[in-house]
């Protein structure tokens, strides 16, 4: 992973416009499979100085992937008014770092654990009278793809975005399905049973965060599946941690 540092000196009176521009630009960054994360900081001693950190999968992915990809024009349109205020723009390679809290992905056991979870789960789904009609004819690759989705949501690699196209693809799997509340609840119940069966961590902190996402995500899927739904089609893949739900527009 590479971090791009962009240092700005913003003219007096333009700070709020700059901050609003990067909030909008950040939404675009979150849709990019090359972007791992981003943040904006303002200097305490010199409030005109800002540092933007954008974490990329690699410098090449940034320069040849993102900059030639579909998200770049929208991103650049937001930050273009402030390009002349840049004092430094470089890529930095991380050499050392303090240890932070593990991601939910790592705590769960990584890709292997999530694939084991989804394989067991979908075996139960296909044997369930309420859910089987929704998944009849399911691709043999579907459990692995859902494991990649969960992995990306829980802080792991952006495999689903890179291989499947991110949130718009997941949304497309639900459009027009007309999922019912009993089906949603059964889906959640069977997944929790599968988590126990395959031995996902049972500590309250992990299970609370895990269950929180499953409840949140399935309720959005139910709403998006209704015939009269008009969901946002370009939302980013949510990144779920130990706390509350991320904002979704």
Buried (B, 14 or more C-beta within 10 A) or exposed (E): EBBBEBBBEBEEEBBEEBEEBBEEBBBBBBBBBBBBBBEBEBEEEEEBBBBBBBBBBBBEBBBEBBEEBEBBEBBEEBBEEBEEBBEEEEBEEEEEEEEEEEBBBEBBBBBEBBBBBBBBBBEBBEEBEBBEEBBEEEEEEBBBBBBBBBBBBBBBBBBBBBEBEBBBBBBEBBBEBEBBEEBBBBBBEBBBEBBEEBEBBEEEEBBEBBBBBBBBBBEBBBEBBBEEBEBEEBBBBBBBBBEEEBEEE
